[in-house]
C-alpha cells in the first residue's frame, strides 16, 4: 500500500509528464500535432486512470470524513461512463467517443482529491509559458487563427500564475506591472488575430479576477458564475441558432458574428430532440459542415451522449467547481488567477470544444490543481 508521501511523489511526476506531453506535442510543430492528436484522449484517460489508482485507497472510501461524497461521485462517474458506452452501442457509433467521458469524469473526480507539491505548481505554470517568445514573435499560419488564439490564451493563463509565484517568492511587487503588460499584450495579439471568442475569454478572466476579491464569502454569487459559464454555454447555442434564423448579421474585426456555427447547432438541436436519451452519437453526419465538429464543449457532450449522461457529467463538473468557493481569495492571489483561468477556458468552450479535448482538457485539469492545492499567501 502506498504511503501518503509516495502518492504525492508519483502524482507529481505523472501530472508533470502528462502536462509536458500535451503541451509540447501540441504547440511546437503543427504536423506532429496532427499525427498524435488522435491519441490525445486515450493518453489522458490512461494517465488520469493511473492517477486514480495511485490516489485511491479502497479502505479510505468507507472511513474518511468525505466518504459519502466520494462514494456518490464514484457512483455518478461509473454511471456516466457505462451509460455513455451503452448509448454508443445502441446507436452503432464510434466507441472511441466514450473516452471523452471516461477521461473527463476522471479528471473532475480527481480535481480537489489529489495534491501536487509547490514545486510541481511552479513547474506546471512555468512550462506553460515557455513558448511565449516564439509564439508571440512569429505568426503561426500553419495553426490557423482560431487555434493560435487558444494557444495565446493558454500561455497567458499559465504564465500569469507563474509570475505570481515569482512575485511572492522574491517579493518583487513591481511584477504586478509586468502582469498588466502581459494581459495587454495578449489582448492586442488576440485582436490582431481576430480571435474574438478568445478576446471575450480574456475579458472574462479579468472580470472574474476582480470579482473573486469581493465574493469570497458569497457562495450564491460564486455558484451563479458557475452556472452562467456552464449551462450558459448550452443556452448560448440555442440563442445563437435562433439569431441565425432571423437573418441578422454583423461584422466585428472583419468577420461575421454569425460564423456558420448557427447551422451546426440548429441541426444538432433538431437531431437531439428526436433522441434525447441517447444523443446523436459520434458517427452522426452533419449536413451543415464537412466534418463532425460541434464547436462547443458542453453542447458536444449533450448532443453526442444525450441528456442522462450530460446530467451526470454536470454533477461532477459542479462538484469540482463548487469546491473552489471555499478559499479566501484576498490572501491567495495565485489561486485567484488560476480560478479565473478555469472560467476563461469555460468561456472559450462557448465557441470551441476546448476543455473536453486535449491538450486543453489537460490544461483545464492543471488549472483546477493550481486552484486547489497549496497556495501562496500574499505578503
C-alpha positions as CSV (number, residue, x, y, z in Angstrom):
1,X,0.0,0.0,0.0
2,X,1.4,3.4,-1.0
3,X,2.2,5.9,1.7
4,X,0.9,9.5,1.5
5,X,4.4,10.7,0.6
6,X,4.7,8.1,-2.2
7,X,1.3,9.1,-3.6
8,X,2.4,12.7,-3.7
9,X,5.7,11.9,-5.4
10,X,4.1,9.7,-8.1
11,X,1.2,12.1,-8.6
12,X,3.7,15.0,-9.1
13,X,5.7,13.0,-11.7
14,X,2.7,11.8,-13.6
15,X,1.0,15.2,-13.7
16,X,4.1,16.9,-15.0
17,X,4.7,14.2,-17.6
18,X,1.1,14.4,-18.9
19,X,1.2,18.2,-19.0
20,X,4.5,18.3,-20.8
21,X,3.4,15.7,-23.4
22,X,0.2,17.6,-24.3
23,X,1.8,21.0,-24.1
24,X,4.9,20.3,-26.2
25,X,3.2,17.9,-28.7
26,X,0.5,20.5,-29.4
27,X,2.3,23.8,-29.7
28,X,5.8,23.0,-31.0
29,X,5.1,21.7,-34.6
30,X,1.7,21.5,-36.3
31,X,2.5,18.5,-38.5
32,X,3.5,16.5,-35.4
33,X,0.4,17.6,-33.5
34,X,-1.8,16.4,-36.4
35,X,-0.2,13.0,-36.2
36,X,-0.6,12.5,-32.4
37,X,-3.7,14.5,-31.6
38,X,-5.9,11.5,-32.4
39,X,-4.4,9.6,-29.4
40,X,-4.8,12.5,-27.0
41,X,-8.0,11.4,-25.3
42,X,-6.7,7.9,-24.9
43,X,-3.4,9.1,-23.3
44,X,-5.3,11.4,-21.0
45,X,-7.6,8.5,-20.0
46,X,-4.7,6.2,-19.2
47,X,-2.8,8.9,-17.3
48,X,-5.8,10.0,-15.3
49,X,-6.6,6.4,-14.7
50,X,-3.1,5.8,-13.3
51,X,-3.6,8.9,-11.1
52,X,-6.9,7.5,-9.8
53,X,-5.2,4.1,-8.9
54,X,-2.3,5.9,-7.2
55,X,-4.5,8.1,-5.1
56,X,-7.4,5.8,-4.3
57,X,-7.3,3.5,-1.2
58,X,-10.5,1.4,-1.0
59,X,-10.3,1.5,2.8
60,X,-10.4,5.3,2.8
61,X,-13.7,5.3,0.8
62,X,-15.5,3.9,3.8
63,X,-13.6,5.5,6.6
64,X,-12.8,9.1,5.5
65,X,-14.7,12.2,6.6
66,X,-15.8,12.7,2.9
67,X,-16.8,9.1,2.4
68,X,-20.4,9.8,1.4
69,X,-19.4,12.4,-1.2
70,X,-16.6,10.1,-2.5
71,X,-18.9,7.2,-2.9
72,X,-21.6,9.3,-4.5
73,X,-19.1,10.8,-7.0
74,X,-17.7,7.3,-7.8
75,X,-21.3,6.1,-8.5
76,X,-22.1,9.0,-10.7
77,X,-18.8,8.6,-12.6
78,X,-19.4,4.9,-13.1
79,X,-23.0,5.5,-14.3
80,X,-21.9,8.2,-16.7
81,X,-19.1,6.0,-18.1
82,X,-21.3,2.9,-18.6
83,X,-24.3,4.8,-20.0
84,X,-22.1,6.7,-22.5
85,X,-20.7,3.4,-23.8
86,X,-24.1,1.7,-23.9
87,X,-25.6,4.6,-25.9
88,X,-22.8,4.3,-28.4
89,X,-23.5,0.6,-28.8
90,X,-27.3,1.3,-29.2
91,X,-26.6,3.9,-31.9
92,X,-23.8,1.9,-33.6
93,X,-21.4,4.8,-33.2
94,X,-17.7,5.0,-32.9
95,X,-17.0,3.7,-29.4
96,X,-13.9,5.9,-29.0
97,X,-16.2,8.8,-28.1
98,X,-16.7,7.2,-24.7
99,X,-13.1,8.0,-23.9
100,X,-14.0,11.7,-23.8
101,X,-16.5,10.9,-21.0
102,X,-14.2,8.5,-19.2
103,X,-11.2,10.8,-19.2
104,X,-13.1,13.9,-18.2
105,X,-15.1,12.2,-15.4
106,X,-11.8,11.0,-14.0
107,X,-10.3,14.5,-14.3
108,X,-13.2,16.0,-12.5
109,X,-13.2,13.3,-9.8
110,X,-9.5,13.8,-9.2
111,X,-9.6,17.6,-9.0
112,X,-9.6,18.5,-5.4
113,X,-8.8,15.0,-4.3
114,X,-5.2,14.9,-5.3
115,X,-2.5,17.3,-4.3
116,X,0.6,18.4,-6.1
117,X,3.6,20.0,-4.4
118,X,4.5,23.7,-4.6
119,X,7.5,22.8,-6.8
120,X,5.1,21.0,-9.2
121,X,2.8,24.0,-9.3
122,X,5.8,26.2,-10.4
123,X,6.9,23.6,-13.0
124,X,3.4,23.4,-14.5
125,X,2.9,27.1,-14.7
126,X,6.5,27.8,-15.8
127,X,6.5,25.2,-18.5
128,X,3.1,26.5,-19.6
129,X,4.6,29.8,-20.7
130,X,8.0,28.7,-22.1
131,X,6.7,29.0,-25.7
132,X,5.7,32.6,-25.2
133,X,8.6,34.2,-27.1
134,X,8.4,32.0,-30.3
135,X,4.6,32.2,-30.4
136,X,4.3,35.9,-29.7
137,X,7.1,36.9,-32.0
138,X,6.2,34.8,-35.1
139,X,2.9,34.4,-36.9
140,X,1.9,30.8,-36.9
141,X,0.0,30.5,-40.1
142,X,0.1,26.7,-40.0
143,X,-2.0,26.6,-36.9
144,X,-4.7,28.9,-38.1
145,X,-6.0,31.9,-36.2
146,X,-8.6,30.1,-34.0
147,X,-6.1,27.6,-32.6
148,X,-3.4,30.4,-32.3
149,X,-5.9,32.4,-30.2
150,X,-6.4,29.4,-27.9
151,X,-2.6,29.0,-27.6
152,X,-2.2,32.6,-26.7
153,X,-4.9,32.3,-24.1
154,X,-3.3,29.2,-22.6
155,X,0.2,30.8,-22.5
156,X,-1.3,33.8,-20.7
157,X,-3.3,31.8,-18.2
158,X,-0.3,29.7,-17.1
159,X,2.3,32.5,-17.4
160,X,0.4,35.0,-15.3
161,X,0.2,32.4,-12.4
162,X,3.9,31.7,-12.8
163,X,4.6,35.4,-12.5
164,X,2.6,35.5,-9.3
165,X,4.7,32.7,-7.8
166,X,7.9,34.7,-8.7
167,X,6.4,37.9,-7.3
168,X,5.7,36.3,-4.0
169,X,8.8,34.2,-3.8
170,X,11.2,37.1,-4.5
171,X,8.9,39.8,-3.1
172,X,9.1,41.7,-6.4
173,X,5.9,43.7,-6.2
174,X,6.7,45.6,-9.4
175,X,5.9,42.3,-11.3
176,X,2.3,43.4,-11.0
177,X,3.1,45.8,-13.8
178,X,4.6,43.0,-15.8
179,X,1.4,41.0,-15.3
180,X,-0.7,44.0,-16.5
181,X,1.5,44.5,-19.6
182,X,1.3,40.7,-20.2
183,X,-2.5,41.0,-20.2
184,X,-2.5,44.0,-22.5
185,X,0.0,42.4,-25.0
186,X,-2.1,39.2,-25.1
187,X,-5.2,41.1,-25.7
188,X,-3.5,43.1,-28.5
189,X,-2.3,39.8,-30.2
190,X,-5.8,38.3,-30.0
191,X,-7.3,41.4,-31.6
192,X,-4.6,41.2,-34.4
193,X,-5.5,37.6,-34.9
194,X,-9.3,38.4,-34.9
195,X,-9.7,35.7,-32.3
196,X,-13.0,37.2,-31.0
197,X,-14.1,34.3,-28.7
198,X,-10.6,34.3,-27.1
199,X,-10.9,38.1,-26.6
200,X,-14.1,37.5,-24.7
201,X,-12.5,34.7,-22.7
202,X,-9.6,37.0,-21.7
203,X,-12.1,39.7,-20.7
204,X,-14.0,37.1,-18.5
205,X,-10.7,36.2,-16.9
206,X,-10.2,39.9,-15.9
207,X,-13.8,40.1,-14.7
208,X,-13.7,37.0,-12.5
209,X,-10.2,38.0,-11.2
210,X,-11.7,41.3,-10.0
211,X,-15.0,39.7,-8.7
212,X,-13.3,37.0,-6.6
213,X,-11.7,39.6,-4.4
214,X,-15.2,40.6,-3.3
215,X,-17.3,37.5,-3.3
216,X,-15.1,35.3,-1.1
217,X,-18.0,34.6,1.4
218,X,-20.9,34.7,-1.0
219,X,-21.5,31.2,-2.3
220,X,-24.6,32.2,-4.2
221,X,-22.6,34.6,-6.4
222,X,-19.8,32.1,-7.0
223,X,-22.3,29.4,-7.9
224,X,-24.1,31.8,-10.2
225,X,-20.8,32.3,-12.0
226,X,-20.5,28.5,-12.4
227,X,-24.0,28.2,-13.8
228,X,-23.6,31.2,-16.2
229,X,-20.3,29.8,-17.7
230,X,-21.6,26.2,-18.0
231,X,-25.3,25.9,-18.6
232,X,-25.0,29.4,-20.1
233,X,-23.0,27.8,-23.0
234,X,-25.8,25.4,-23.7
235,X,-28.3,28.3,-23.7
236,X,-25.9,30.2,-26.0
237,X,-26.1,27.6,-28.7
238,X,-29.9,27.9,-28.8
239,X,-29.9,31.7,-28.8
240,X,-27.2,31.8,-31.4
241,X,-29.2,29.4,-33.6
242,X,-32.4,31.5,-33.2
243,X,-30.5,34.6,-34.1
244,X,-29.2,32.9,-37.2
245,X,-32.8,32.1,-38.2
246,X,-33.7,35.8,-38.3
247,X,-31.1,36.6,-41.0
248,X,-29.3,39.0,-38.7
249,X,-25.7,39.7,-39.5
250,X,-22.9,42.0,-38.2
251,X,-19.2,42.2,-38.8
252,X,-16.8,42.6,-35.9
253,X,-13.0,42.5,-36.5
254,X,-13.6,41.9,-40.2
255,X,-15.5,38.7,-39.6
256,X,-19.2,37.9,-39.5
257,X,-20.7,37.5,-36.0
258,X,-22.7,34.5,-37.3
259,X,-19.8,32.3,-38.4
260,X,-21.7,29.2,-39.6
261,X,-21.9,27.6,-36.1
262,X,-25.6,28.5,-36.0
263,X,-26.3,26.0,-38.8
264,X,-24.4,23.2,-36.9
265,X,-26.1,23.9,-33.6
266,X,-29.6,24.3,-35.1
267,X,-29.1,20.9,-36.9
268,X,-27.9,19.2,-33.8
269,X,-30.7,20.6,-31.6
270,X,-33.2,19.2,-34.1
271,X,-31.5,15.8,-34.1
272,X,-31.2,15.8,-30.3
273,X,-34.9,16.5,-29.8
274,X,-35.6,13.3,-31.7
275,X,-33.4,11.1,-29.5
276,X,-32.7,13.0,-26.2
277,X,-31.9,9.9,-24.1
278,X,-29.1,8.5,-26.3
279,X,-27.9,11.6,-28.1
280,X,-27.0,11.6,-31.8
281,X,-23.8,9.6,-31.2
282,X,-20.3,10.2,-32.6
283,X,-20.9,8.9,-36.1
284,X,-23.6,11.4,-36.9
285,X,-23.0,13.0,-40.3
286,X,-23.6,16.7,-40.3
287,X,-25.3,18.3,-43.3
288,X,-24.2,21.8,-42.3
289,X,-20.5,21.1,-42.0
290,X,-18.0,18.8,-43.8
291,X,-16.8,17.1,-40.5
292,X,-18.5,16.3,-37.2
293,X,-17.3,19.3,-35.1
294,X,-19.7,20.7,-32.5
295,X,-17.6,23.8,-31.6
296,X,-19.0,23.9,-28.0
297,X,-17.6,21.7,-25.2
298,X,-20.6,21.1,-23.1
299,X,-23.1,21.0,-26.0
300,X,-20.8,18.4,-27.6
301,X,-21.4,16.1,-24.5
302,X,-25.1,16.8,-24.6
303,X,-25.6,16.3,-28.3
304,X,-23.4,13.2,-28.6
305,X,-24.3,11.4,-25.4
306,X,-27.8,12.6,-24.5
307,X,-29.4,14.2,-21.5
308,X,-28.8,11.5,-18.9
309,X,-25.1,11.4,-19.5
310,X,-25.0,15.2,-19.6
311,X,-26.7,15.5,-16.2
312,X,-24.3,13.0,-14.6
313,X,-21.3,14.9,-16.2
314,X,-22.6,18.2,-14.9
315,X,-22.9,16.7,-11.4
316,X,-19.1,16.0,-11.4
317,X,-18.3,19.4,-13.1
318,X,-20.2,21.3,-10.5
319,X,-18.7,19.3,-7.6
320,X,-15.3,20.2,-9.0
321,X,-16.2,23.9,-9.4
322,X,-18.0,24.3,-6.2
323,X,-15.0,23.1,-4.2
324,X,-13.2,26.2,-5.4
325,X,-15.6,28.5,-3.5
326,X,-14.1,27.8,-0.1
327,X,-10.9,29.9,-0.4
328,X,-10.5,33.4,0.7
329,X,-9.0,34.8,-2.5
330,X,-7.8,38.0,-0.8
331,X,-4.8,36.1,0.6
332,X,-4.2,33.7,-2.2
333,X,-3.8,35.6,-5.5
334,X,-2.2,32.7,-7.2
335,X,-5.4,30.7,-6.6
336,X,-7.5,33.6,-7.7
337,X,-5.6,33.8,-11.0
338,X,-5.9,30.0,-11.6
339,X,-9.7,30.0,-10.8
340,X,-10.1,33.0,-13.2
341,X,-8.3,30.8,-15.8
342,X,-10.7,28.0,-15.2
343,X,-13.6,30.3,-16.1
344,X,-11.7,31.7,-19.1
345,X,-11.4,28.2,-20.5
346,X,-15.1,27.5,-19.8
347,X,-15.9,30.7,-21.8
348,X,-13.7,29.7,-24.7
349,X,-15.7,26.5,-24.8
350,X,-18.8,28.5,-25.8
351,X,-17.3,28.5,-29.3
352,X,-14.8,25.6,-29.3
353,X,-14.8,22.1,-27.9
354,X,-11.9,23.3,-25.8
355,X,-11.8,22.0,-22.3
356,X,-13.2,18.5,-23.1
357,X,-10.4,17.6,-25.6
358,X,-6.6,17.5,-25.2
359,X,-4.5,19.5,-24.9
360,X,-7.0,21.9,-23.3
361,X,-8.6,19.3,-21.1
362,X,-5.2,18.7,-19.5
363,X,-4.6,22.4,-19.1
364,X,-8.1,22.7,-17.6
365,X,-7.1,19.9,-15.1
366,X,-3.8,21.7,-14.4
367,X,-5.7,25.0,-13.6
368,X,-8.0,23.1,-11.3
369,X,-5.0,21.7,-9.5
370,X,-3.4,25.1,-9.2
371,X,-6.7,26.4,-7.8
372,X,-7.0,23.7,-5.2
373,X,-3.6,22.7,-4.0
374,X,-1.3,24.6,-1.6
375,X,-1.3,28.3,-2.3
376,X,1.0,31.2,-1.7
377,X,-0.4,33.8,0.7
378,X,0.2,37.4,-0.1
379,X,2.9,39.0,2.0
